[in-house]
């Protein structure tokens, strides 16, 4: 007996009712980079080597239910912000399991020297590429530890998970060449907000000051020399276009907190605008009704401009 057609991913009724946008397919199918098991990290380093643009979002709320919704929306990658969000290791683990069960990489904030970058790489890789300790209870042996022929579980962990360093200070600009040349660094993220603060410039996520633009250019240039993908925030179409023109591959286009604020305040603004518009129409209708009543009263010979009251 043939299988019934697969139902649509989402309810067309709900999509229509709530005006939910359905994003088009991206440049890459992340399912093609899955490991043998959800207990194993996706081949994210291969994703970066593909050169294809991947679109992600940030999780800044320490909320598993919110992360579960984010995980279903179709983003290519998700950044869990454990730097600026108060969360313990248990919550972090739950968030990782919720979005994809296993972390695909580590992003190291405020990387300012090559030595710091080497320490991150060393902590993320097993021997002979690093000194990460073997986790004996991370897999269900015989069930989730299968790897391609000729590779081991340690090879899979070391080869799949990416190391991304964040350059976001004046000191990082000075050392950008050395940081980007560290073996094992897979991508470079520029934290523009902290970078501007470090340079003692007015806070913002971008700017036109010559020293700021020169710093950005230095980091971008050194990353490209070492064939390292660039990572950055891109909020809104102009920012996305600007990042693409500058060769960015990993775009962070939203965050759960921003989406919550925009969605909730947008609904409130829509309702209050609709109420105001309704009241304007309602007042106009009452004025028109009063004028019609006044005209009818005048036609009976009682004088113009006096409305009919209680039928008199």
C-alpha positions as CSV (number, residue, x, y, z in Angstrom):
1,X,0.0,0.0,0.0
2,X,1.6,3.4,-1.0
3,X,2.4,5.9,1.6
4,X,0.1,8.9,1.9
5,X,1.6,12.2,0.7
6,X,3.7,13.9,3.4
7,X,1.8,16.8,4.9
8,X,3.2,20.4,4.7
9,X,5.7,21.3,7.4
10,X,3.4,24.0,8.8
11,X,-0.4,24.5,8.8
12,X,-1.4,26.8,5.9
13,X,-4.3,28.0,8.1
14,X,-2.0,29.1,10.9
15,X,0.4,30.7,8.4
16,X,-2.4,32.7,6.9
17,X,-4.1,33.6,10.2
18,X,-0.9,34.9,11.8
19,X,0.8,36.2,8.7
20,X,3.8,34.0,9.3
21,X,6.4,34.4,6.5
22,X,7.7,31.3,4.9
23,X,11.4,31.8,4.1
24,X,12.8,30.5,0.8
25,X,15.4,27.7,0.7
26,X,18.9,28.8,1.5
27,X,22.2,28.2,-0.3
28,X,22.9,25.0,1.6
29,X,21.1,21.9,2.9
30,X,22.5,21.4,6.4
31,X,21.2,17.9,6.6
32,X,23.9,16.9,4.1
33,X,26.5,17.6,6.8
34,X,24.9,15.5,9.6
35,X,27.2,13.1,11.4
36,X,26.2,9.5,11.9
37,X,24.3,10.3,15.1
38,X,22.7,13.3,16.7
39,X,25.1,12.5,19.6
40,X,27.9,13.6,17.2
41,X,28.7,17.1,16.1
42,X,27.6,18.1,12.6
43,X,30.5,18.4,10.1
44,X,30.5,22.2,10.6
45,X,34.1,22.7,9.5
46,X,33.0,21.2,6.1
47,X,30.1,23.6,6.0
48,X,32.6,26.5,6.4
49,X,34.9,25.1,3.7
50,X,32.0,24.9,1.3
51,X,32.1,28.6,0.9
52,X,28.3,28.8,0.9
53,X,26.4,31.6,2.8
54,X,24.8,30.3,6.0
55,X,22.2,32.3,7.9
56,X,21.9,32.1,11.7
57,X,20.3,33.6,14.7
58,X,21.3,34.2,18.4
59,X,19.8,32.6,21.5
60,X,20.1,35.2,24.3
61,X,17.3,34.0,26.5
62,X,18.0,31.1,28.8
63,X,14.7,29.5,27.9
64,X,14.5,25.9,26.6
65,X,10.9,26.4,25.2
66,X,12.0,29.5,23.3
67,X,15.0,27.7,22.0
68,X,12.8,24.8,20.9
69,X,10.8,27.2,18.7
70,X,13.9,28.8,17.3
71,X,15.3,25.4,16.4
72,X,12.3,24.6,14.1
73,X,12.4,27.8,12.0
74,X,15.0,26.7,9.5
75,X,18.1,28.7,10.4
76,X,21.4,27.1,9.2
77,X,23.1,27.7,12.5
78,X,22.3,29.0,16.0
79,X,24.7,31.0,18.3
80,X,24.0,30.4,22.0
81,X,25.3,33.5,23.8
82,X,26.7,32.2,27.1
83,X,28.9,35.3,27.5
84,X,26.2,38.0,28.0
85,X,23.4,35.8,29.3
86,X,23.2,34.5,32.9
87,X,23.1,30.7,32.6
88,X,24.8,27.8,34.3
89,X,26.3,24.8,32.5
90,X,23.2,22.7,33.0
91,X,21.0,25.3,31.1
92,X,23.7,25.6,28.4
93,X,23.7,21.9,27.9
94,X,19.9,21.8,27.7
95,X,19.9,24.6,25.1
96,X,22.5,22.8,23.0
97,X,20.4,19.6,23.1
98,X,17.3,21.5,22.2
99,X,18.7,23.2,19.1
100,X,20.7,20.3,17.7
101,X,21.6,17.9,20.6
102,X,25.4,18.4,20.1
103,X,27.5,21.5,19.8
104,X,29.0,22.1,16.3
105,X,31.7,24.4,17.6
106,X,33.0,27.0,20.1
107,X,33.1,30.7,19.7
108,X,35.8,32.4,21.8
109,X,35.0,36.0,22.8
110,X,37.6,38.8,23.2
111,X,40.4,36.9,21.5
112,X,43.3,39.4,21.5
113,X,46.4,37.4,21.0
114,X,47.6,34.4,19.0
115,X,48.4,32.6,22.3
116,X,44.8,32.9,23.4
117,X,43.7,31.5,20.0
118,X,46.1,28.6,20.4
119,X,44.7,27.8,23.8
120,X,41.2,27.7,22.5
121,X,42.1,25.4,19.6
122,X,44.1,23.2,22.0
123,X,41.1,22.8,24.4
124,X,38.7,22.0,21.5
125,X,40.8,19.2,19.8
126,X,42.0,15.8,20.9
127,X,45.6,14.6,20.5
128,X,47.6,15.0,18.3
129,X,45.9,18.3,17.4
130,X,45.2,19.4,21.0
131,X,44.9,18.3,24.6
132,X,41.2,17.9,25.1
133,X,40.3,15.2,27.6
134,X,38.5,12.1,26.4
135,X,34.8,12.2,27.5
136,X,34.1,8.5,28.4
137,X,30.4,9.0,29.0
138,X,29.4,11.1,26.0
139,X,28.3,8.3,23.7
140,X,26.2,5.1,24.0
141,X,28.8,2.7,22.9
142,X,27.7,0.4,20.1
143,X,24.8,2.7,19.3
144,X,25.8,6.3,18.7
145,X,29.6,6.0,18.3
146,X,29.8,4.8,14.7
147,X,32.1,6.8,12.4
148,X,33.1,6.5,8.8
149,X,35.6,3.8,7.9
150,X,39.2,4.7,8.8
151,X,38.2,7.3,11.4
152,X,37.8,7.2,15.1
153,X,35.4,8.9,17.5
154,X,38.2,11.3,18.5
155,X,38.8,12.1,14.8
156,X,35.1,12.9,14.4
157,X,35.1,15.2,17.4
158,X,38.3,17.0,16.3
159,X,37.5,17.2,12.6
160,X,33.8,18.2,12.8
161,X,33.5,20.9,15.4
162,X,34.7,24.4,14.4
163,X,36.6,27.0,16.4
164,X,35.6,30.6,15.8
165,X,37.5,33.4,17.5
166,X,36.0,36.8,18.1
167,X,38.2,39.8,17.4
168,X,36.6,42.7,19.2
169,X,39.2,45.0,20.6
170,X,41.9,47.5,19.6
171,X,44.5,44.9,20.8
172,X,43.0,42.3,18.5
173,X,43.4,44.6,15.5
174,X,47.1,44.9,16.3
175,X,47.5,41.1,16.5
176,X,45.0,40.2,13.7
177,X,47.7,38.7,11.4
178,X,49.1,36.4,14.1
179,X,45.6,35.3,15.3
180,X,44.3,34.5,11.9
181,X,47.4,32.4,11.1
182,X,46.9,30.1,14.1
183,X,46.3,26.5,12.8
184,X,42.9,25.2,13.8
185,X,41.1,28.5,13.8
186,X,38.2,28.0,11.4
187,X,36.5,31.4,11.2
188,X,36.7,34.9,12.5
189,X,33.9,36.9,14.0
190,X,34.2,40.7,14.4
191,X,32.3,42.0,17.4
192,X,31.7,45.5,16.2
193,X,30.0,46.8,19.3
194,X,32.8,45.9,21.7
195,X,35.3,46.9,19.2
196,X,34.0,50.4,19.1
197,X,34.0,50.6,22.8
198,X,37.6,49.4,23.0
199,X,38.6,52.1,20.5
200,X,36.8,54.7,22.7
201,X,34.3,55.4,20.0
202,X,30.5,56.1,20.5
203,X,28.6,52.9,21.0
204,X,27.0,51.4,18.0
205,X,27.1,48.4,15.7
206,X,28.8,50.2,12.9
207,X,30.3,53.6,12.1
208,X,32.2,55.7,9.6
209,X,35.2,56.9,11.6
210,X,38.5,56.3,9.7
211,X,40.2,54.5,12.5
212,X,37.2,52.2,12.9
213,X,36.9,51.4,9.2
214,X,40.7,50.8,9.1
215,X,40.5,48.3,11.9
216,X,37.6,46.4,10.3
217,X,39.6,46.3,7.0
218,X,42.7,45.0,8.8
219,X,40.8,42.1,10.4
220,X,38.8,41.2,7.3
221,X,42.0,41.3,5.1
222,X,43.9,39.0,7.5
223,X,41.0,36.5,7.6
224,X,40.8,36.4,3.8
225,X,44.6,35.9,3.5
226,X,44.2,32.7,5.6
227,X,41.0,31.6,3.9
228,X,39.0,32.0,7.1
229,X,35.2,32.7,6.7
230,X,34.0,35.9,8.3
231,X,31.1,36.0,10.8
232,X,29.0,39.0,11.7
233,X,25.7,40.4,12.7
234,X,23.5,41.6,9.8
235,X,20.2,43.1,11.0
236,X,18.1,44.1,8.1
237,X,18.5,43.9,4.3
238,X,21.0,46.8,4.0
239,X,23.3,45.2,6.5
240,X,23.0,41.8,4.9
241,X,23.9,43.3,1.5
242,X,26.8,45.2,3.0
243,X,28.2,42.0,4.7
244,X,27.8,40.0,1.5
245,X,29.7,42.6,-0.5
246,X,32.5,42.4,2.1
247,X,32.7,38.6,1.7
248,X,31.0,37.4,4.9
249,X,29.9,33.8,4.9
250,X,28.2,33.4,8.3
251,X,25.4,35.9,8.9
252,X,23.7,36.4,12.2
253,X,20.4,38.1,11.2
254,X,18.3,38.0,14.3
255,X,18.1,37.0,18.0
256,X,15.3,35.5,20.1
257,X,15.2,38.6,22.3
258,X,15.0,41.0,19.4
259,X,12.4,38.9,17.7
260,X,10.3,38.8,20.9
261,X,10.5,42.6,21.3
262,X,9.7,43.2,17.6
263,X,6.9,40.7,17.5
264,X,5.2,41.8,20.7
265,X,5.6,45.5,20.2
266,X,4.5,45.1,16.6
267,X,1.3,43.4,17.7
268,X,0.7,46.2,20.2
269,X,1.3,48.9,17.7
270,X,-0.9,47.3,15.2
271,X,-3.8,47.0,17.7
272,X,-3.5,50.5,18.9
273,X,-3.4,51.9,15.4
274,X,-6.4,49.9,14.4
275,X,-8.3,51.2,17.5
276,X,-7.4,54.8,16.7
277,X,-8.4,54.4,13.1
278,X,-11.7,52.8,14.1
279,X,-12.5,55.7,16.5
280,X,-11.7,58.2,13.8
281,X,-14.1,56.5,11.4
282,X,-16.7,56.1,14.2
283,X,-16.5,59.8,15.0
284,X,-16.8,60.8,11.4
285,X,-19.8,58.6,11.0
286,X,-21.5,60.2,14.0
287,X,-20.8,63.7,12.5
288,X,-22.3,62.6,9.2
289,X,-25.3,61.1,10.9
290,X,-25.8,64.4,12.8
291,X,-25.6,66.3,9.6
292,X,-28.2,64.1,8.0
293,X,-30.5,64.4,11.0
294,X,-30.1,68.2,10.9
295,X,-30.9,68.3,7.2
296,X,-34.0,66.2,7.8
297,X,-35.2,68.4,10.6
298,X,-34.8,71.5,8.4
299,X,-36.8,69.9,5.6
300,X,-39.8,69.7,8.0
301,X,-39.6,73.4,8.4
302,X,-38.2,73.6,11.9
303,X,-35.1,75.5,10.9
304,X,-31.8,74.3,9.6
305,X,-29.0,72.9,11.7
306,X,-31.0,71.5,14.6
307,X,-30.7,67.8,15.0
308,X,-33.6,65.5,15.7
309,X,-33.6,64.6,19.4
310,X,-35.9,61.8,20.8
311,X,-38.0,62.0,17.6
312,X,-39.0,65.7,18.2
